[in-house]
Amino acid sequence: MAFVRVKRTPKGTPRHYLVTSERVNGKSRQRVLAYLGGYATVEEALEKIGTDLVLTKWGIRHQGQCPRWRSWRATHEQKGPGLLRHLEALQARLRELQEEGVVPKLCRESDEIWARHKARMEAAG
């Protein structure tokens, strides 16, 4: 069974890890499945990672063109490509874990709305 473990950085910022427990030589050991970073839950990561990928790609492409993003450039210019690789790797890893059954598959809100609409249409006639 996988669960989220919270660790704090020296500055007190919470960082989240998706971990699982297993027995090795009679002792319980935790194994990190994925580093979630600032996402507090797996559900939050699955829900927001697509948007974060798009925003990161946009920010990298438009560095310095928009006054609002000048401060972003100052703090993320070096981190941008690495952040993008991290988000893409996390998204791929979470999909793998969903296929393995470790992480539950979640319906997106739009899929749930569409399913309810379809059910109402079938009930109506």
C-alpha positions in Angstrom: 0.0 0.0 0.0 1.4 3.4 -1.0 1.1 6.5 1.1 2.4 10.1 1.2 5.3 10.9 3.5 6.1 14.5 4.4 9.6 15.7 5.0 10.6 19.3 5.7 13.5 21.2 4.3 15.8 23.1 6.6 13.8 26.2 5.9 10.6 24.3 6.9 9.1 23.9 3.5 7.1 20.6 3.2 8.2 18.1 0.5 6.0 15.1 -0.3 7.1 11.6 -1.3 5.0 8.7 -2.4 6.4 5.7 -0.5 5.5 2.1 0.2 6.5 -0.2 3.1 8.0 -3.6 2.6 9.7 -6.1 4.9 13.4 -6.8 4.3 15.1 -9.4 6.5 12.2 -9.1 9.0 12.5 -5.3 9.2 10.1 -2.7 7.8 11.7 -0.5 5.1 10.2 2.3 3.2 10.8 2.6 -0.5 10.3 5.9 -2.4 8.1 5.4 -5.5 8.0 9.0 -6.6 9.0 12.5 -5.4 5.8 14.6 -5.4 7.5 17.8 -4.4 5.0 20.5 -3.5 1.9 18.4 -4.3 0.4 17.3 -1.0 -1.5 14.3 -2.4 -1.3 12.0 -5.4 -4.7 13.2 -6.4 -3.5 16.8 -6.4 -0.4 15.9 -8.4 -2.5 14.0 -11.0 -5.0 16.9 -11.2 -2.5 19.8 -11.4 0.5 18.4 -13.2 -0.9 19.0 -16.7 -1.5 22.7 -16.0 2.0 23.0 -14.4 3.6 21.5 -17.4 1.9 23.9 -19.8 2.8 26.9 -17.6 6.4 25.8 -17.3 6.7 25.3 -21.1 5.1 28.7 -21.7 7.4 30.4 -19.1 10.5 28.9 -20.7 9.5 30.0 -24.2 8.5 33.5 -23.2 11.3 34.4 -20.8 11.8 38.1 -20.8 9.0 39.0 -23.2 6.4 39.7 -20.6 7.1 42.1 -17.7 5.3 39.8 -15.3 7.6 37.0 -16.2 10.9 38.9 -15.6 10.8 37.9 -11.9 10.1 34.3 -13.0 13.1 34.5 -15.3 15.4 35.7 -12.5 14.5 32.8 -10.2 13.7 30.0 -12.7 16.0 30.6 -15.7 18.4 27.8 -14.6 15.6 25.7 -13.0 13.2 25.9 -16.0 14.4 23.0 -18.1 15.1 20.9 -15.0 11.7 21.6 -13.6 10.1 20.7 -16.9 12.0 17.3 -17.0 11.0 16.7 -13.4 7.3 17.3 -14.1 7.3 15.1 -17.2 9.1 12.3 -15.3 6.7 12.6 -12.4 3.7 12.4 -14.8 5.1 9.4 -16.5 5.9 7.7 -13.2 2.4 8.3 -11.8 0.9 6.8 -14.9 3.1 3.7 -14.5 2.0 3.4 -10.9 -1.6 3.7 -12.0 -1.2 0.8 -14.5 0.5 -1.3 -11.8 -2.4 -0.6 -9.4 -0.3 1.1 -6.8 -2.0 4.5 -7.3 -5.8 4.5 -7.9 -6.9 5.6 -11.3 -8.9 8.9 -10.9 -11.5 10.2 -13.2 -11.0 13.8 -14.2 -13.8 16.1 -13.2 -14.8 16.7 -16.8 -15.1 12.9 -17.3 -17.4 12.6 -14.3 -19.6 15.5 -15.6 -19.8 13.8 -19.0 -20.7 10.5 -17.4 -23.5 12.1 -15.4 -24.8 13.9 -18.5 -24.7 10.7 -20.5 -26.6 8.9 -17.8 -29.3 11.6 -17.7 -29.7 11.5 -21.4 -30.1 7.7 -21.4 -32.7 8.0 -18.6 -34.6 10.7 -20.4 -35.1 8.6 -23.5 
